[in-house]
Amino acid sequence: MDTSRPFSYREALHAGIGRGVLFGPRFARPFHGVRALPSDQTDAVSTASEAMLRLCSQLAPRLREGQFFSSETALALYGAPTPRGWVPAVHVAVHRPAYPPRTPGVIRHRLQTRMPLTRVVHGIPVEDPVRAWVQASRVWRPDDVVAAADFLVSPRRRLATIEELQHEARRIRGHKLDTVCADVREGSESPQETRLRLAIMRSRLPEPVLNLEIFDETGRFLARLDGAYPQYRVAVEYDGRQHADDPAQFARDADRWDDVRREGWDLVRILNHHMRDGAAPAVAKVRAALRRAGWPG
């Protein structure tokens, strides 16, 4: 029996591992009925998504047929941004008439009877990404819901389409997801880029074009801009780095920004501290650039 991965207590007994070993110091007990190697004997995790995957992998041996990870736990397993980051609990759901597991560390959901659309992600059962998004939207703030949706519909991932999100949102009575869907866009590549775009739109500035590719007069590719106003030749770039972690990449970016400016674009560079106070400093920088370019607003 492979004890390098989490396993159920019953599975271990059946394989001939004694109760004394299973209750001894050799194995951790992350959930009732589950055994795993202590965390210091497994690979370290560096992100909240990796930590969630580890936790779900530890619970997976306990799951029965029809039980699956749902809501924000499912979204985290797909890699989507979640507002709370790492939380030491997981969402598990079933469709009626079944019941989810009762154990500490599990947030239980008993869903309406419906054809399951679960997927296998990293070897464990996970709710359909569109359904998981709707489930999480019940308790998340609207901007966080949009950020997760932007991730799902990104051309780089294709986990969902805007039309699929809209269709599922219409099933939820009294929940104004239709207004959230109206703010979802393909092409946003980070939750902060999404929040910046939403702040710009709320401030009644023009909505930027996402991922506009620009070229010099010879046709040489210069850059793909996070946000752009081609009419005014204003480019908006979000840079979340606190410092130049990779000096070579930082130098390449600086050269790229110079190329963009030489082509007559006013480059507005947004840093983390510009996103405070609801991104008010960032919006002010974009507004000033647009006015310099002749925007009449």
N, C-alpha and C positions, 0 to 999 in steps of 0.2 A: 504493500500500500504506500502511495506517495504522500508522505506527511509534510512535504515542502509547501503544499497548498492547503488552505483551510479545508476541513472535513467535518462531517457530522459525528457526534458521539456514537450513534448507532452504527454508522459505517465502520468506525474504528473497532467497536466490540465485535462486529461480524468478521473483521479481518484478523481478530485474535490479539488485539492490543488490550492489555489488562486495565481494569478500573483504576488501579493504583497509579499507573503511568498517566492515565488520562486526567486524574485529579492532582497529579504531582506538578513540580515546577517546570517540567520539560515543555509543556504546552500552555499557551494563554487561552482564556475563555472569553473571546470578544462578545459572544452572544450565548444565551442559554442553549445548550445542545450542540455547540460548535467548538471545535478546537483548532488552534493555529499556532505556528511558531511565534515566540515573542517578537515584538516589533524590532528589537535590536538585532535580530537574526535575519531580517529580511531587508530588501533594498530600501533605502531612504526615499521619501517622496519630496518633491520640490514645489508642487502646486496644489491648490485646493481640489482641482479635478482629480489629480492622482491620489490624494488622500481619500476622496470620496470613492474612487474605484477600489482602493484597498478595503475600505469599510464594507462596501457592497459585496466584494468577493468573499469577505469573511462571513457575511450573512447568507450568501447564496446556497450553501449546503443545507440550510434550514428551510429553504423555500419549498413549498409543495407545488404540484401542478396547478396552473392557473394563477399563481401569485407572481407579481412582477414589480419592479421598481418604477415609481411614477413621479409625477409632479416635478419639483425642482431637482430632486435626486436624479431623475431620468435626464433632465436637461444638462445637468453637470456631467453625466456620463457621456453625453454626446459632445461635450466640450463647450457648451453654451455658457455665456456669462451669467452668474447668479448674484443677486445683490448682497447676500449674506456671506458669500465666500464659503469657508469651511465651517460646517456645523456637525457636531458629533451625533447625528441622528439621520435616519433614512426614511423616505416615504415608500411604503409598500402598499399595493392595491390589489384588489380582486374584483371580478364582476359577480354580482348577485347570481345565485344564492350562496356562493362560497364565502369563506371568511378569511381575512388576513391573519398573519401570525400575531400572537400576543406575547410580546417580549420587550423588555426595556430597551430603549434606543430605536424603536420602530414607531413611526407615525403611520397609523393604520387608515386605510381608505376602502370603503365598500361601495363600488360604483354601480350604476344602473346596469341592468342586463343589456348586453350589447356584444356584437361580434368583436372579439379581441383582435388587436392589430399589433401585438407585441413583436419586438425584434430581439435578436440576440446580439448584444454589444459586449465585447470583451468576454464572451462566453457566458454571459448572464442575461436573464430575461428583462427587457426594458420596454416601457410604454412607447407607443408611437410618438415621434417628436411633436407632431401637431397637437395631439391630445394632451401630451405632457405640458405643452406651452399654455393651453387653455386652463388646465388644472392649476398651474402655478400663478396664472394671471389673477386668480380670485383673491390672492393675498399680497401680491406685489404692487408696487407703485407703477403708474403707467409708463414712466420712462424706462424702468427696468424691463417691463414687458416688451416694449419696442426694441430695446437692445437685444434681448434674446431672439425676437423675431427676425431682426436684421441678420443675426448670426445664422439662423436656420435657412433663410432664403438667399444667403450669399452665393454667388456663382461658383465660388471655390468649394462649397460644401454640398449644395443642392439637397439639403435634408427636407426641404418643404418649398412650396411656392406660396406667393401671396394669396393666390386664389384658394388654395387649400386652407390657409389660416382663416380667410374670410368665411369659407363654407362652414368650418367647425365653430367659428365664433357665433354664427347665426343660431346654433343649437342652444345657446345659453341665454335664457330669458332673463331680462332685468339686469344683464351685465353688459355694460357699454363697451364691448370689445370692438364694435364697428368703428368707433372713433380712434381707437388704438391702431387698428389695421390701416386706417387712412394715413398714418404716419410711418408705416413700414416701407423701407426702401432696399432694393438690391444694391450692393456695392459698398456698404459701410463695413469697415474691416476691424473695428474695435468698439467696445461699449462707450468709450469716451468720445469717439468720432460721432456715434449716434447721439449722445447727449449734447455735444456741441451743435450738431445740426438742428436738434429740437429746440435748443435755446435760441438759435438764430431765427428759426421760423416763428417762435413765440414773440420775438421782438419785432415782428413785422418787417424783417429784412427779406430780400428775395431769397428763395431757396437755392442753395448751391447745387451745381451739377457734380455728381460723384464720379471719381476716378476718370477724370478727363485726361486723355493723353495729348501731350503737346510735342511739336517737332520744330526744328529750326528751319530756316529757309531752304536748306539743302535736302530736307526730308529726314534728317537724323533725329532719332527719338531722344527727347530730353528728359521727360518726367511724366509720371502718372500722378495727378494731383488728387489729394483727398477730397477737396471741394474747390469748385471754381465758378467764376462768373465771367464767361467768355466775352460777353458784351462789354464788360468794363475792364477786362484783363486783370482781374483780381484773383489771386490764388490763395487758398486757405490750407495750411498744412498743420496737422496735429502731431506734435512730437512729445511723447510721454516720458522720454528719458530724463532722469534726474541729472545725469552727467554722461560724459563720453565713455561708456563701458567698453566700446570697441572703437579705438581711435581711428582705425582704417575706415570703418563704415562711416564714422562721423565725418571724416575728411571727404569721403565720396559724396555724402549728403550735402556738405557745404559747397562742393563744386557744382552739384546739381542745382542747388538754390541760386548760385551765381549765374548758371546757364539760363535758368528761368527768368531771372531779372534782366539779363541781357536781351531777351526776346520781348522786353517791354511789359512784363507782368509785375504787378505790385504783390509781393509775396508776404502774406500775413502768417507768421509762425506762432502757433498756439502751444504754450507749455502748460505743465500741470498747474502751476499757480494761477494761471489765467482762468481756470475752471472753478475757482472758489465763488461763493455767493451766487450760486446758480449760473455760473459761467458768465457773469456780468462783465468782467474785464475782457474776456474773449469776444463777446458780442460788441463791446465798445471798439475794439481793434478792427473788427470786420466792418462795422458801420463807418469808421473813419476812413478806411481804405476805399469803400464804395463811394463815399462823398468826394474824396479826392479825385476819383475817376469820373465824376459827373452824375452819379446816381442822384435823382431829384428828391429822394425821401428825406 
